């Protein structure tokens, strides 16, 4: 906005539990991305969202790409060396009108790869995209509710806690608990964590399990459209 030039994304990694961190690791440019940086170099892959370590040890990341100047699509890249180098795998969600962006990905116990995608020009619908062939192909569909961006967190009983910002009145933070294969997204009851947000500028949830039945969900928030801050809600969830 206002004269800035987009530079793409990068990662840093720690081998000692977060005491020290590496220099920036720049993932590769992916072919669907049409943007260049200020020096005319194609930008590296990028996206906000949770990466996931698969059962085979690879790191999965759904990234975004500008396939035209005003619209993005989602694509899967993966790393087999814990995030040092990356390779392109496949498109996750591409459409001529709908824009897909910030995403989280998770692997189900049966081996499906499931992405939860933020959209634009789609009525704020949350989208799920699933691959049953190891990421070679994905099929996306609306989950039937509004919310963005989305974070997927696997609970100790293998169900998935899906949390997201709700950017319609009453503004707030919401959640659903999905079955381990994430197939009941259209029927899983919605849980309202907060409904006292001050504007649409909220969300970006992140979850972690505190003990067997308590989960902390943190998020970006404001009240009365005032100073933005990071807040948290502790959920007590019956583990099956």
C-alpha positions in Angstrom: 0.0 0.0 0.0 1.1 3.6 -0.7 4.4 2.9 -2.6 5.6 -0.3 -1.0 7.1 -3.1 -3.0 6.3 -6.7 -2.0 9.3 -8.9 -1.3 7.8 -12.3 -0.9 8.4 -14.6 2.1 11.2 -16.1 4.2 11.6 -18.5 7.1 14.0 -18.8 10.1 14.7 -22.0 12.0 16.2 -23.0 15.3 18.0 -26.2 16.2 18.3 -25.5 19.9 14.7 -25.0 21.1 14.5 -21.4 20.2 17.7 -20.1 21.9 19.3 -19.1 18.6 17.9 -18.7 15.1 19.2 -19.1 11.6 19.6 -16.4 9.0 16.7 -15.9 6.6 15.8 -19.0 4.5 14.2 -17.9 1.2 11.9 -20.5 -0.3 11.9 -20.8 -4.1 9.9 -18.7 -6.5 7.0 -20.8 -7.8 5.9 -20.6 -11.4 2.3 -19.4 -10.8 3.6 -16.2 -9.1 3.8 -13.2 -11.4 5.1 -10.6 -9.0 8.7 -9.3 -9.0 10.5 -7.5 -6.2 12.0 -4.0 -6.4 15.0 -5.4 -8.3 12.9 -7.2 -10.9 13.6 -10.6 -9.4 10.6 -13.0 -9.1 9.5 -13.1 -5.4 10.0 -16.2 -3.3 7.0 -18.2 -2.1 5.1 -16.8 0.9 2.1 -17.1 3.1 0.8 -16.7 6.6 -0.5 -19.9 8.1 0.6 -23.0 10.0 3.1 -25.4 8.4 2.7 -29.1 9.2 5.1 -31.9 9.7 3.8 -35.0 7.9 4.0 -38.6 9.0 7.0 -39.1 6.6 8.9 -36.2 8.2 8.4 -33.7 5.4 7.3 -30.2 6.1 4.2 -29.1 4.2 3.4 -25.4 3.5 0.4 -24.0 1.5 1.7 -20.8 0.0 0.0 -18.1 -2.1 0.8 -16.8 -5.5 -0.5 -13.8 -7.5 -1.9 -15.4 -10.6 -3.0 -11.9 -11.7 -2.2 -8.5 -10.1 -5.3 -8.5 -7.9 -5.9 -12.2 -7.1 -4.1 -15.1 -5.4 -4.2 -18.8 -5.6 -2.9 -21.5 -3.2 -0.2 -24.1 -3.9 1.6 -26.8 -1.9 5.3 -26.8 -1.4 7.3 -29.2 0.8 10.7 -29.6 2.5 12.4 -32.9 3.2 15.2 -31.3 5.2 13.3 -29.6 8.0 12.7 -26.3 6.1 16.2 -25.6 4.6 15.1 -26.2 1.0 11.7 -26.5 -0.7 10.1 -27.9 -3.8 6.8 -27.2 -5.6 4.2 -30.0 -5.3 0.8 -29.0 -6.8 -2.0 -26.4 -6.9 -4.3 -26.5 -3.8 -7.0 -24.1 -4.9 -7.2 -22.1 -8.2 -10.2 -20.3 -9.6 -10.8 -17.6 -12.2 -12.8 -15.4 -9.8 -12.2 -16.6 -6.2 -9.0 -15.6 -4.4 -7.3 -18.0 -2.0 -4.7 -16.9 0.5 -3.7 -17.4 4.1 -3.9 -21.2 4.9 -3.2 -23.9 7.4 -2.6 -27.6 6.5 -2.9 -30.8 8.4 -2.5 -34.5 7.7 -5.3 -36.8 8.8 -4.7 -40.3 10.4 -5.6 -41.9 7.1 -3.1 -39.8 5.2 -5.3 -37.2 3.6 -3.8 -33.7 3.3 -6.4 -31.1 4.3 -6.0 -27.3 3.8 -8.1 -24.6 5.4 -8.1 -21.5 3.2 -9.0 -17.9 3.5 -10.9 -16.5 0.5 -11.8 -13.2 -1.1 -14.6 -12.5 -3.6 -16.4 -15.5 -2.2 -18.7 -14.0 0.4 -16.1 -14.6 3.1 -16.7 -18.3 2.9 -14.1 -20.5 4.6 -12.8 -23.2 2.2 -11.4 -26.7 2.7 -9.2 -28.4 0.1 -8.4 -32.1 0.3 -5.9 -34.4 -1.3 -6.2 -38.2 -1.0 -3.2 -38.9 -3.1 -0.3 -37.5 -1.1 -0.7 -33.9 -2.4 -0.7 -34.7 -6.2 -4.2 -33.3 -6.6 -6.5 -31.3 -4.4 -10.3 -30.6 -4.5 -11.7 -27.5 -2.8 -15.1 -26.6 -1.6 -16.9 -24.1 0.7 -17.2 -25.3 4.3 -20.6 -23.5 4.5 -19.7 -20.8 7.0 -17.8 -17.5 7.2 -14.5 -17.1 8.9 -10.9 -16.2 8.2 -8.0 -16.8 8.6 -8.3 -20.4 9.9 -6.0 -22.4 12.1 -6.1 -26.2 12.5 -4.8 -27.8 15.6 -4.9 -31.6 16.3 -6.1 -32.5 19.8 -4.7 -35.4 21.8 -7.7 -37.5 20.9 -7.0 -36.8 17.1 -10.0 -34.5 16.6 -9.1 -31.1 15.0 -9.8 -27.8 16.7 -10.5 -25.3 13.9 -10.3 -21.6 15.1 -10.9 -18.4 13.1 -11.7 -14.8 13.2 -15.3 -13.8 12.6 -15.4 -10.5 10.7 -19.1 -9.8 10.7 -21.2 -8.3 13.5 -20.9 -9.4 16.2 -17.1 -9.4 15.5 -15.2 -12.0 17.4 -13.4 -15.4 17.5 -15.1 -18.7 16.8 -14.2 -22.4 16.6 -15.4 -25.8 15.6 -14.2 -29.3 16.6 -13.9 -31.6 13.7 -13.6 -35.4 13.6 -10.0 -36.8 12.9 -10.6 -36.9 9.2 -12.1 -33.4 9.1 -15.1 -34.6 7.1 -17.9 -33.1 9.4 -17.0 -29.5 8.8 -20.6 -28.6 7.6 -22.3 -30.1 10.7 -19.8 -29.5 13.5 -21.3 -27.0 15.9 -19.8 -23.5 16.0 -18.4 -22.3 19.3 -18.2 -18.6 20.0 -15.1 -17.7 22.0 -15.5 -13.9 21.7 -18.2 -11.7 20.3 -17.0 -8.3 21.6 -14.6 -7.3 18.8 -14.5 -3.7 17.8 -14.0 -4.1 14.0 -13.2 -6.5 11.2 -9.5 -6.2 12.1 -9.3 -9.3 14.3 -8.4 -13.0 14.0 -5.1 -14.8 13.2 -5.8 -17.5 15.8 -3.2 -20.0 17.1 -3.8 -22.9 19.5 -1.7 -25.1 21.8 -2.7 -27.8 24.2 -1.9 -27.0 27.9 -2.8 -30.4 29.4 -5.2 -33.2 28.6 -8.3 -31.1 28.4 -7.3 -27.5 28.3 -6.3 -25.6 25.1 -5.0 -22.0 24.8 -6.1 -20.1 21.7 -4.4 -16.8 21.2 -5.4 -14.2 18.6 -5.1 -10.6 17.3 -7.9 -8.5 18.7 -9.4 -5.1 19.4 -12.4 -3.7 21.3 -14.2 -0.5 20.3 -11.9 -0.3 17.4 -9.1 0.8 19.8 -5.5 -0.3 20.2 -4.8 -3.7 18.8 -3.5 -6.4 21.1 -2.9 -10.1 21.5 -5.4 -11.9 23.7 -6.1 -15.5 24.7 -9.0 -17.8 25.6 -8.6 -21.1 27.4 -11.0 -23.8 26.3 -11.8 -26.9 28.4 -12.5 -29.7 25.9 -13.6 -33.2 26.9 -11.0 -35.5 25.4 -12.5 -38.8 24.2 
